[in-house]
Amino acid sequence: MKKNIINRHFCWNIIFYEELKGHSYEWTSDCSDMAPFLARCHSCRVESGCWMVYDRPNFMGNQYFVRRGEYADYMSMWGMSEWVKSCRLIPMITGPYRTRIYGRENFMGQMMEIMVDCDPVTEHYHWSSGFMSCHVLDGLWPMYKLPHYRGRMWYFWPVEYRLFRHWGGRRFMGKRCIMDSWY
């Protein structure tokens, strides 16, 4: 099935502030290192689009998903010890949203194909400890370490994720799809 990716036809933007509504800098695309532009980033406002923000340069470290709205004190809201140092625009994808989750690594154990948000996995599928591998077939999905879309988050796109060891041996307890209506 053909996926529709809508990205550069619109002007997506996010504004980061050094102090609450102080010196600011606006981005309309990915930024791998904010240091040359802002000394410290304490808040942001998403005017359009969906974004992942990172607490380290080059899209590394902890990830946080933001969509339209204001994030006045995200450091305490997300429990960050550092300020945002890079950001990535998430492309808008319309069409189906599908992923397969597996109870064990390497696509082993029980498998479920999911086309909607799933939180928490323990209640929906009676898996006591989340899922250990997945294959994202369509759509973009933030995955959460804790139920109810809480805790550390990772951004997954269409590819196979055989080993969650790369993320510290994590098991994920919840996931949601990034819908085109969020833009």
N, C-alpha and C positions, 0 to 999 in steps of 0.2 A: 504494500500500500504506500502511496506517495505521501511524504510528510511535507507540510508547508512550513517553511521557515521564513518568518517575517522579522527582519532585524534592522536593516539600514534604511528602510523606507520611512521611518519615523525618527523623530529626534527624541531619544531617551536621555534623561539627565538626572544626575544626583549631585547634591551640593553638600560639601563637608565644611564644618566650622571649627576653628581653633578654640574658641570660647563659645559659650552659648550665644548664638547670633553675632559673633565677632567676625574676625577676618575669615573669609571664605574662599573656596575654589570650587568651580563647577566642572564636572566631567560628563561627556556624552559617549564615552567609550571606555575600554579597559585602561587601567592605570596600574602598572606593576610596582611603582614606587612613588609614594606621595611625598617623601621627605624633601625633595627640591621645592615643593609648592607650599606645604604646610608643616610647621614645626611640630604641632600636636593636634590631633583631631579628636574633639570631644563629643561632637554631635553631627547628625546629618539629616538631610531632608531629601526624600525621593520624590521628585516631581512627576516622573514617568518611568516606566520600565520596571524590571525586576533585576536585582543585583545580588551578588555574593560579595561580602566584604571580609577581609582577612586581617589578622593581627600581626602579620609579618609581610615583608616585601615579596614580590614575585609569586603572589597567590599561594602563599604557604601559611602554615599555622592553623589556628582555629578559624572556622568558617561560620559566617552568619548570613542568613537570607533576609533581605529587606525588599519591601515593595512600597508602593505609594504610601506616603505618610511621613511623620516626623519622628525622629529618634533622638530626643533631647539629651538623654543621659544613658547611652547604650552601654557604657562601661560597667555601670552597676546593674543594669537590666540583664546583661548577658554574663556578668561575672568576669569581665575581661580585666586583666592586669595591665594590658598595653592598649594603645589606641589603634585605630584602623590605619594600616600602612599600605594596603593595595585593595583594588576593587575590580570586579569583572562583571560586565553586562551579561545577563542571561538572555539568550535569543528567545523570541516568542515562537513557539511551535504550536500549530493548530493541528487537530486531527486526533487519532487515537492515542490513548495513554495506557501502556501495558508494561508490566514487569512480572517476572517469575521470581519468587523467593523460595529459598531452600533452607531446611532445618540444619544442614551441615555444610562444611566447606566442599568445594569442587562439585557443586550441583548434586550433592548426595542428600539422602534423607527425604523427608516429606517435601513435596513441591506444591505450591499454590500459584496460580496465575491471577494477578490482581490488576484491575483497571480503574480502581478508585482509591481514595485515601484509606489507609489502614492503620488504625491506632486504637488501642495497642494490639499488637499481634497476639499477645497472650490471650486476650479475650475473644478476638475474631476467629482464631484458628486453633485455640487451645494448645499453643506452643508455649511451654513453660519458660523458655529462655530466649525468645526472639529468633532471628534468622541469621545464618552464617555466610550465605553467598546469594547472589542474585544475578539475573540477566535482564537488563533493561532493554526492552524491545522497542518501545516508543515513548516519547515524552521525556521530560526532565523531572527529577525526583530528589528533594531533600530527604535524607534518611536521618533518624534521630536515635540517639543512644538510649533515651528514656521514654516511657510512655507519655502520651498526651502532648506530643511534639515539644519535648523538653530535652535539656541536656545538650551535649555536643552534637553537632550536625555535620553532615557531609553531603556534597552535591554530586549526584550521579546522573550521567547522561547515557544514551544508548551504546552499551558495550557490555561485555561479560565481566563480572566481578567474582572470581573463583575463590579468592582468599581474602578475608577481611583482616588477616594478620597485618597487612600493610597499614591498617589503621589501629594498630595496637591490640589485635586479637578481639576486636569488638564484635558484639552481637547487637543488632539493631532491633529496637522495640516498636518503632513507628515509622511511617513514610507517608508522604503526600505528594501529589503531582502538582506541578506549577501550571496552572490553568491560564489560557490566553485571556480570560476575563480579569486577571489580576493586573494586567498592564494598563 
